[in-house]
């Protein structure tokens, strides 16, 4: 995409729709212009600064007349942070556009019949719903417009500024996770500054304090992971002792030494400083009974909106239509949460997942919950799900699949068509790739109920559950 040689200014333009990546859409002389941080129905003056053949990018200069769907942002960092781009859109409007996003993707990309789509399931809590946040410490603080960098500026503890890999916005308060999340982050920041512990420089790979991961459960457990650039006990140990003594809520305090050139840590060793090496989340059982328990370690995947996860999995169980007799395959099982959610309703569950550590967690969780009918395998889905695997584990009556954003590999789709399970329940965090896969599965499957679920209020992201039923004479 190239810059426009002469910037274009447009006055009194109406924001007509919600678009991709959390942006909104303005149409100027027939061209789609993507504009962030505005709401459908706003009348704005804007500047168009980038243009391509079929679309352009712009920035709102003035909101001349606010949309009836516009509300005040609760976060002081709205518009700079890059997250929660829909925060100024009324929540009922957010839900409407998310449902439309699912419908448009399924109909336009997959030519899917959406007549059985059910109303989107909204989140009861639209703030402080996340159970995990990751913060970055950087010596390069993002400066506000007109602000000059002062000598000795220690940097920032917060989130990366979009499109700028080495700049971090200092976050005073994030509204997505309940307390003591904000107090923990600011306390660690202030402690490091007071002790002259340098924040990390991602460009030059100098400095010490890199990242902070905060996880919590609905039962009140808190896991804190401090990530540093090198093993320097004279800084690390007092810093961890300070957190331990200042925040009795912490039930698991851990650290990671990351000397790599990037911030990824899933391949690094985690050391427990105090408390347990895990936290335990609880989830109600579908239909009642003792809650399920899921042990979460520092690298475990768990849905970041715990309350909505129960609703999402409840739709999965409903669509699966189990009556205690079925063999169920749970593809991309992760730590086995969905597998164990349905384990009490079927004869047998077979889970497959690429990450070996996740499978280890799944086995531990199955044991904690007393399930003896769950079997888990680690490996590449396209290589594991073979004819021999099906022969060994039994042909599934129901397949549940919850792939990553990229969707399922074509070979996996081909194998599902070959297996011909009576029912498939497809969970997706990306309606576009789900539409592509459903179009291929339509060769043998009809689409039943479709259920969007909002896991992430104030963002454009949406989960969707689709029910697939094997066509007759198969």
C-alpha positions as CSV (number, residue, x, y, z in Angstrom):
1,X,0.0,0.0,0.0
2,X,1.4,3.4,-0.9
3,X,1.0,6.8,0.7
4,X,-1.2,9.3,-1.1
5,X,1.1,12.0,-2.5
6,X,-1.5,14.6,-1.5
7,X,-3.6,13.8,1.5
8,X,-7.4,13.8,0.9
9,X,-9.7,15.5,3.4
10,X,-13.4,14.6,3.4
11,X,-16.1,16.5,5.4
12,X,-19.5,15.3,6.7
13,X,-18.9,11.6,5.8
14,X,-21.2,9.0,7.4
15,X,-19.7,5.9,9.0
16,X,-21.9,3.3,7.4
17,X,-20.8,-0.1,8.7
18,X,-18.4,-2.1,10.8
19,X,-15.4,-3.5,9.0
20,X,-12.4,-5.7,9.3
21,X,-9.9,-5.6,12.2
22,X,-12.2,-3.6,14.3
23,X,-12.3,-0.7,11.9
24,X,-15.4,1.0,10.6
25,X,-16.3,1.8,7.0
26,X,-16.9,5.1,5.2
27,X,-17.7,5.2,1.5
28,X,-16.1,8.0,-0.4
29,X,-16.9,8.3,-4.2
30,X,-17.7,4.6,-4.2
31,X,-14.5,3.6,-2.5
32,X,-14.4,1.8,0.9
33,X,-12.3,3.7,3.5
34,X,-11.4,1.9,6.7
35,X,-11.4,4.2,9.7
36,X,-10.6,3.1,13.3
37,X,-12.2,4.2,16.5
38,X,-15.5,5.5,15.0
39,X,-19.0,4.0,15.2
40,X,-21.5,3.3,12.5
41,X,-23.8,6.3,12.4
42,X,-21.2,8.9,13.2
43,X,-20.9,11.9,10.9
44,X,-17.2,12.7,10.7
45,X,-14.5,14.8,9.0
46,X,-11.6,12.5,8.0
47,X,-8.2,12.4,6.4
48,X,-7.4,9.7,3.9
49,X,-3.7,8.9,4.1
50,X,-3.3,5.5,2.4
51,X,-4.9,4.2,-0.8
52,X,-4.9,1.1,-2.8
53,X,-6.8,-0.1,-5.8
54,X,-10.0,-1.2,-4.0
55,X,-9.8,0.5,-0.6
56,X,-8.2,3.2,1.4
57,X,-7.3,4.0,5.0
58,X,-8.3,7.1,6.9
59,X,-8.3,8.8,10.2
60,X,-11.2,10.7,11.8
61,X,-10.4,14.3,12.5
62,X,-13.7,15.4,14.0
63,X,-16.9,13.7,15.0
64,X,-19.4,16.3,13.7
65,X,-22.5,14.3,14.9
66,X,-22.2,11.2,17.1
67,X,-24.0,8.0,16.3
68,X,-27.0,7.0,18.4
69,X,-24.9,3.9,19.1
70,X,-22.0,5.8,20.5
71,X,-21.1,5.6,24.2
72,X,-18.3,6.9,26.3
73,X,-15.1,4.8,26.6
74,X,-14.4,3.6,30.1
75,X,-10.7,3.2,29.4
76,X,-8.4,6.2,29.5
77,X,-6.1,4.6,26.9
78,X,-8.8,4.1,24.3
79,X,-7.7,5.1,20.8
80,X,-4.0,4.7,21.6
81,X,-3.7,1.2,23.1
82,X,-5.0,-0.6,20.0
83,X,-7.2,-3.0,21.9
84,X,-11.0,-2.7,22.5
85,X,-11.6,-0.8,19.3
86,X,-15.3,-1.1,19.7
87,X,-15.4,0.3,23.2
88,X,-17.3,3.4,22.1
89,X,-20.0,1.3,20.4
90,X,-23.0,0.3,22.6
91,X,-22.8,-3.3,23.5
92,X,-26.1,-4.3,21.8
93,X,-24.7,-2.8,18.5
94,X,-21.5,-4.8,19.0
95,X,-23.5,-8.0,19.2
96,X,-25.5,-7.1,16.1
97,X,-22.4,-6.5,14.0
98,X,-20.7,-9.6,15.3
99,X,-23.7,-11.7,14.3
100,X,-23.7,-10.1,10.9
101,X,-20.0,-10.8,10.6
102,X,-20.6,-14.5,11.1
103,X,-23.6,-14.5,8.7
104,X,-21.7,-12.6,6.0
105,X,-18.7,-14.9,6.1
106,X,-20.7,-18.1,6.0
107,X,-23.0,-16.9,3.2
108,X,-20.5,-15.0,1.0
109,X,-17.4,-17.2,1.5
110,X,-19.0,-20.6,2.1
111,X,-22.4,-20.2,0.5
112,X,-23.8,-21.7,3.7
113,X,-27.5,-21.7,4.5
114,X,-27.7,-19.6,7.8
115,X,-31.5,-19.9,8.2
116,X,-30.9,-21.8,11.5
117,X,-28.6,-19.2,13.0
118,X,-29.6,-18.4,16.6
119,X,-29.3,-15.0,18.3
120,X,-25.7,-14.3,19.4
121,X,-25.0,-15.2,23.0
122,X,-23.7,-12.0,24.7
123,X,-21.4,-11.7,27.7
124,X,-22.9,-10.8,31.1
125,X,-19.7,-9.0,32.0
126,X,-18.3,-6.6,29.3
127,X,-15.4,-5.4,31.5
128,X,-13.0,-7.3,33.8
129,X,-13.9,-10.5,32.1
130,X,-10.4,-11.7,31.1
131,X,-8.5,-14.3,33.2
132,X,-5.2,-13.6,31.5
133,X,-3.2,-10.5,30.5
134,X,0.4,-10.2,29.3
135,X,2.3,-6.9,29.8
136,X,5.6,-5.7,28.3
137,X,8.3,-3.7,30.0
138,X,10.2,-1.5,27.6
139,X,12.7,1.3,27.8
140,X,11.0,2.9,24.8
141,X,7.8,4.5,26.1
142,X,5.2,5.7,23.6
143,X,4.9,9.4,23.9
144,X,1.6,11.3,23.7
145,X,1.2,13.9,21.0
146,X,3.3,16.9,21.9
147,X,5.1,15.1,24.7
148,X,8.9,15.3,24.7
149,X,11.0,12.5,26.1
150,X,12.7,13.5,29.4
151,X,16.2,12.5,30.3
152,X,16.2,9.4,32.6
153,X,12.7,8.2,31.4
154,X,12.7,4.6,32.6
155,X,10.2,3.5,30.0
156,X,6.8,1.8,30.2
157,X,4.9,-1.2,31.5
158,X,1.9,-1.9,29.3
159,X,1.0,-3.0,25.8
160,X,2.8,-2.7,22.5
161,X,1.6,0.1,20.3
162,X,0.0,-1.3,17.1
163,X,2.5,-1.5,14.1
164,X,5.4,-0.3,16.3
165,X,7.3,-3.3,17.7
166,X,9.7,-1.4,20.0
167,X,7.3,1.1,21.6
168,X,5.1,0.3,24.6
169,X,2.2,2.4,25.8
170,X,2.4,2.8,29.6
171,X,-0.9,1.5,31.0
172,X,-2.2,3.1,34.2
173,X,-5.4,1.0,34.3
174,X,-6.7,-1.7,32.1
175,X,-10.4,-2.5,32.4
176,X,-10.2,-6.1,31.1
177,X,-9.0,-7.9,34.2
178,X,-10.2,-7.4,37.8
179,X,-8.0,-6.3,40.6
180,X,-5.3,-6.7,41.8
181,X,-4.1,-6.9,38.2
182,X,-3.5,-3.2,37.8
183,X,-2.0,-2.9,41.3
184,X,0.3,-5.8,40.6
185,X,1.6,-4.3,37.4
186,X,2.1,-0.8,38.7
187,X,3.7,-2.1,41.9
188,X,6.3,-4.1,39.9
189,X,6.9,-1.1,37.6
190,X,7.5,1.3,40.5
191,X,9.6,-1.2,42.4
192,X,11.9,-1.7,39.4
193,X,12.3,2.0,38.9
194,X,13.1,2.6,42.5
195,X,15.8,-0.1,42.4
196,X,17.2,1.1,39.1
197,X,16.3,-2.2,37.4
198,X,16.3,-1.4,33.7
199,X,13.4,-2.2,31.4
200,X,14.2,-4.3,28.3
201,X,15.3,-2.8,25.0
202,X,13.8,-5.1,22.3
203,X,15.8,-3.4,19.6
204,X,19.3,-3.5,21.1
205,X,18.6,-6.5,23.5
206,X,19.8,-4.8,26.6
207,X,18.0,-4.3,30.0
208,X,16.5,-6.8,32.4
209,X,12.8,-6.7,33.1
210,X,10.9,-8.0,30.0
211,X,7.3,-9.2,30.6
212,X,4.6,-9.9,33.2
213,X,1.9,-12.5,32.8
214,X,-1.1,-12.3,35.2
215,X,-3.6,-15.2,35.3
216,X,-6.5,-15.7,37.6
217,X,-9.4,-18.0,38.2
218,X,-13.0,-17.5,39.1
219,X,-12.2,-19.1,42.5
220,X,-9.8,-16.4,43.4
221,X,-6.4,-17.9,42.6
222,X,-3.7,-15.8,41.0
223,X,-0.7,-16.8,39.0
224,X,2.1,-14.3,38.4
225,X,4.9,-14.9,35.9
226,X,7.8,-12.5,35.8
227,X,10.0,-12.8,32.7
228,X,13.5,-11.4,32.8
229,X,16.4,-11.3,30.3
230,X,19.0,-13.1,32.4
231,X,19.5,-15.0,35.7
232,X,20.6,-12.2,38.0
233,X,19.6,-13.2,41.6
234,X,20.6,-9.9,43.2
235,X,17.8,-8.3,41.2
236,X,15.4,-11.2,40.7
237,X,15.0,-12.6,44.3
238,X,14.3,-9.3,46.1
239,X,11.8,-8.4,43.3
240,X,9.9,-11.7,43.7
241,X,10.0,-11.4,47.5
242,X,8.5,-7.9,47.2
243,X,5.6,-9.2,45.1
244,X,5.1,-12.2,47.4
245,X,5.0,-10.0,50.5
246,X,2.9,-7.2,49.0
247,X,0.2,-9.4,47.4
248,X,-1.0,-12.2,49.6
249,X,-3.6,-13.0,46.9
250,X,-0.8,-14.6,44.8
251,X,-1.1,-18.4,44.9
252,X,1.5,-19.1,42.3
253,X,4.6,-16.9,41.7
254,X,6.9,-18.0,38.9
255,X,9.7,-16.6,36.8
256,X,11.2,-17.3,33.4
257,X,14.6,-16.3,32.1
258,X,14.3,-15.3,28.4
259,X,17.6,-14.5,26.7
260,X,16.1,-14.9,23.2
261,X,15.6,-12.1,20.7
262,X,11.8,-12.4,20.9
263,X,9.2,-12.4,23.7
264,X,7.8,-16.0,23.2
265,X,8.3,-18.1,26.2
266,X,6.4,-21.4,25.6
267,X,9.7,-23.2,24.9
268,X,11.5,-21.9,28.0
269,X,11.7,-23.4,31.5
270,X,9.5,-22.0,34.2
271,X,10.6,-21.9,37.8
272,X,8.2,-21.7,40.8
273,X,9.4,-19.2,43.3
274,X,6.6,-19.7,45.8
275,X,3.2,-21.3,46.0
276,X,1.9,-23.9,43.6
277,X,3.2,-24.4,40.1
278,X,-0.4,-24.1,38.8
279,X,-3.8,-22.6,39.5
280,X,-7.1,-24.5,39.3
281,X,-10.2,-23.2,37.5
282,X,-13.6,-24.6,38.1
283,X,-16.4,-24.8,35.5
284,X,-20.0,-26.0,36.1
285,X,-21.0,-29.4,34.7
286,X,-23.5,-29.3,31.9
287,X,-26.7,-30.5,33.5
288,X,-25.5,-30.0,37.1
289,X,-23.3,-31.9,39.6
290,X,-19.9,-31.2,41.0
291,X,-18.0,-28.6,39.0
292,X,-15.2,-29.6,36.7
293,X,-11.7,-28.7,37.7
294,X,-9.0,-27.7,35.3
295,X,-5.4,-27.3,36.4
296,X,-3.7,-24.5,34.5
297,X,0.1,-24.2,34.4
298,X,2.0,-21.2,33.0
299,X,1.9,-22.4,29.4
300,X,-1.6,-23.9,29.4
301,X,-4.3,-22.7,27.1
302,X,-7.6,-21.9,28.7
303,X,-10.4,-19.8,27.3
304,X,-9.7,-16.2,28.6
305,X,-13.4,-15.5,29.4
306,X,-14.3,-18.2,31.9
307,X,-18.0,-17.4,32.2
308,X,-18.5,-17.4,28.4
309,X,-16.5,-20.6,28.0
310,X,-19.2,-22.4,30.0
311,X,-21.8,-21.0,27.6
312,X,-19.8,-21.9,24.6
313,X,-19.2,-25.5,25.7
314,X,-22.9,-25.8,26.6
315,X,-23.8,-25.1,23.0
316,X,-21.2,-27.7,21.9
317,X,-22.7,-30.3,24.2
318,X,-26.3,-29.4,23.1
319,X,-25.3,-29.7,19.4
320,X,-23.5,-32.9,19.9
321,X,-26.8,-34.6,21.1
322,X,-25.1,-37.2,23.3
323,X,-27.0,-39.9,25.1
324,X,-24.2,-41.8,26.9
325,X,-23.6,-44.3,24.1
326,X,-21.3,-42.4,21.6
327,X,-17.7,-42.4,20.8
328,X,-16.6,-38.8,20.5
329,X,-13.4,-37.4,18.9
330,X,-12.3,-34.0,20.2
331,X,-9.9,-32.5,17.6
332,X,-7.5,-29.8,18.6
333,X,-8.4,-30.6,22.2
334,X,-5.8,-28.4,23.9
335,X,-5.9,-29.2,27.6
336,X,-9.0,-31.3,27.1
337,X,-11.6,-28.9,28.4
338,X,-14.2,-29.7,25.8
339,X,-13.4,-33.4,26.0
340,X,-14.0,-33.5,29.7
341,X,-17.1,-31.2,29.4
342,X,-18.8,-33.9,27.4
343,X,-17.1,-37.0,28.9
344,X,-19.9,-37.6,31.3
345,X,-22.5,-37.7,28.5
346,X,-20.8,-40.3,26.2
347,X,-19.2,-43.7,26.2
348,X,-15.7,-42.6,25.2
349,X,-13.8,-39.4,24.2
350,X,-10.6,-39.4,22.1
351,X,-8.7,-36.1,22.2
352,X,-6.0,-35.1,19.7
353,X,-3.7,-32.1,20.1
354,X,-0.4,-30.9,18.6
355,X,1.2,-29.6,21.8
356,X,2.5,-32.4,24.0
357,X,2.5,-30.2,27.2
358,X,-1.2,-29.6,26.6
359,X,-1.9,-33.3,26.3
360,X,0.0,-33.9,29.6
361,X,-2.3,-31.3,31.2
362,X,-5.4,-33.0,29.7
363,X,-4.5,-36.3,31.2
364,X,-3.9,-34.7,34.6
365,X,-7.3,-32.9,34.4
366,X,-9.1,-36.1,33.4
367,X,-7.7,-37.8,36.5
368,X,-8.6,-34.9,38.7
369,X,-12.2,-35.0,37.4
370,X,-12.4,-38.8,37.7
371,X,-12.9,-39.5,34.0
372,X,-11.7,-42.9,32.9
373,X,-13.2,-42.8,29.4
374,X,-10.9,-40.1,28.0
375,X,-7.8,-40.9,25.9
376,X,-5.5,-38.3,24.6
377,X,-2.9,-38.3,21.8
378,X,-0.3,-35.7,20.9
379,X,0.7,-35.0,17.3
380,X,0.1,-33.3,14.0
381,X,-3.7,-33.6,13.3
382,X,-3.2,-34.4,9.6
383,X,-0.7,-37.2,10.5
384,X,-2.5,-38.6,13.5
385,X,-6.0,-38.8,12.2
386,X,-5.5,-41.8,9.9
387,X,-7.5,-44.9,8.9
388,X,-5.3,-46.9,11.3
389,X,-6.0,-44.4,14.1
390,X,-9.8,-44.7,13.5
391,X,-9.6,-48.5,13.4
392,X,-7.7,-48.6,16.7
393,X,-9.8,-46.1,18.6
394,X,-13.2,-46.8,17.0
395,X,-15.2,-44.9,14.5
396,X,-16.6,-41.8,16.1
397,X,-20.3,-41.1,16.2
398,X,-19.6,-37.4,16.9
399,X,-16.6,-35.3,16.0
400,X,-16.0,-32.0,17.8
401,X,-13.4,-29.8,16.2
402,X,-12.0,-26.5,17.6
403,X,-9.1,-25.6,15.3
404,X,-6.9,-22.5,15.5
405,X,-7.7,-19.3,13.5
406,X,-6.2,-20.9,10.3
407,X,-8.9,-23.5,10.4
408,X,-8.4,-27.2,9.5
409,X,-5.8,-28.6,7.1
410,X,-7.3,-29.8,3.9
411,X,-6.2,-33.3,4.6
412,X,-8.1,-33.2,7.9
413,X,-11.2,-32.2,6.2
414,X,-10.8,-35.0,3.6
415,X,-10.4,-37.5,6.5
416,X,-13.6,-36.2,8.2
417,X,-15.5,-36.7,5.0
418,X,-14.0,-40.2,4.8
419,X,-14.9,-41.1,8.4
420,X,-18.6,-40.0,8.0
421,X,-19.4,-39.4,11.7
422,X,-23.1,-38.9,12.1
423,X,-22.6,-35.4,13.5
424,X,-19.8,-32.8,13.6
425,X,-19.7,-29.8,15.9
426,X,-17.4,-27.2,14.6
427,X,-16.2,-24.4,17.0
428,X,-14.3,-21.5,15.4
429,X,-12.7,-18.2,16.4
430,X,-12.5,-17.2,12.7
431,X,-15.8,-17.3,10.7
432,X,-13.9,-16.9,7.5
433,X,-11.8,-20.1,7.7
434,X,-14.8,-21.8,9.2
435,X,-16.8,-20.9,6.1
436,X,-14.1,-22.3,3.9
437,X,-14.1,-25.6,5.8
438,X,-17.9,-25.9,6.0
439,X,-18.1,-25.4,2.2
440,X,-15.8,-28.5,1.8
441,X,-17.8,-30.5,4.3
442,X,-21.0,-29.7,2.6
443,X,-20.3,-32.5,0.2
444,X,-21.6,-34.9,2.8
445,X,-23.0,-32.7,5.6
446,X,-26.0,-30.4,6.0
447,X,-25.7,-27.4,8.2
448,X,-28.0,-27.3,11.2
449,X,-28.0,-24.8,14.1
450,X,-25.4,-22.0,14.1
451,X,-24.6,-20.2,17.4
452,X,-22.3,-17.2,17.6
453,X,-20.9,-16.5,21.1
454,X,-19.2,-13.2,22.1
455,X,-16.1,-14.1,24.1
456,X,-14.4,-10.7,23.8
457,X,-16.6,-7.6,24.3
458,X,-15.3,-4.4,22.7
459,X,-13.4,-6.2,20.1
460,X,-14.4,-7.5,16.6
461,X,-13.6,-11.1,17.6
462,X,-16.4,-13.7,17.8
463,X,-16.7,-17.4,18.3
464,X,-19.1,-19.5,16.4
465,X,-20.5,-23.0,16.8
466,X,-21.9,-24.9,13.8
467,X,-23.9,-28.1,13.8
468,X,-23.2,-30.5,10.9
469,X,-25.5,-33.5,10.2
470,X,-24.5,-36.3,7.9
471,X,-26.8,-36.3,4.9
472,X,-29.2,-39.4,4.4
473,X,-28.1,-42.4,2.5
474,X,-24.5,-42.2,3.7
